């Protein structure tokens, strides 16, 4: 799955041929990454005993991926609408 998501990122950047549903795919991938990254906040507030260093680092990493996808999708939006 991550390879497919990377292919969509490279396609959005113009380094791979245009993939089907590119804009929709990038927005969906961005949302999944950001939601996965932010899920730690309510988890920590409700059940702080379930928050360990792995949960913090993995959530931070995934949130940074989502941020990168959001920035890239925003910058390439005009190209994506063609």
C-alpha positions in Angstrom: 0.0 0.0 0.0 2.8 2.4 0.9 4.4 1.8 -2.5 1.1 2.7 -4.2 0.8 5.8 -2.1 4.4 6.7 -3.0 3.5 6.2 -6.7 0.6 8.7 -6.3 3.0 11.2 -4.7 5.5 10.9 -7.5 2.7 11.0 -10.1 1.4 14.2 -8.5 4.9 15.6 -8.6 5.1 14.9 -12.3 7.9 12.3 -12.2 5.6 9.4 -13.0 2.8 9.2 -15.6 -0.5 10.5 -14.4 -2.4 7.9 -12.3 -6.2 7.5 -12.3 -8.1 9.6 -9.8 -4.8 11.4 -8.9 -6.3 14.4 -7.1 -8.8 12.3 -5.2 -6.2 9.8 -4.3 -3.7 12.4 -3.0 -6.4 14.1 -0.9 -7.5 10.8 0.6 -3.9 9.7 1.3 -3.2 13.0 3.0 -6.4 12.7 5.1 -5.5 9.2 6.2 -1.9 10.1 7.2 -3.1 13.2 9.1 -5.9 11.5 10.9 -3.6 8.6 11.9 -1.0 11.1 13.1 -3.6 13.0 15.2 -5.3 10.0 16.7 -2.7 10.0 19.5 -4.1 13.2 21.0 -7.6 11.8 22.1 -5.9 8.4 22.9 -3.5 10.1 25.2 -6.2 12.3 26.8 -8.5 9.3 27.5 -6.0 6.6 28.2 -2.5 8.0 29.0 -1.3 4.6 30.1 -1.5 3.5 26.4 0.8 6.2 25.2 4.4 4.9 24.9 7.4 6.1 23.0 6.5 4.0 19.9 3.0 5.5 19.7 4.4 9.0 20.0 7.2 8.6 17.4 5.0 6.7 14.9 2.2 9.3 15.2 4.7 12.1 14.7 6.3 10.4 11.7 2.9 9.7 10.1 1.8 13.3 10.8 4.9 14.6 9.1 4.1 12.4 6.0 0.6 13.8 6.0 2.0 17.3 6.2 4.3 16.7 3.3 1.5 15.2 1.2 -0.7 18.2 2.1 2.0 20.7 1.0 2.8 18.8 -2.2 -0.9 18.4 -3.1 -1.5 22.1 -2.5 1.5 23.2 -4.6 0.5 20.8 -7.4 -3.2 21.5 -7.3 -3.3 23.4 -10.6 -1.4 20.5 -12.4 -3.8 18.0 -10.8 -6.9 19.7 -12.2 -5.8 19.3 -15.8 
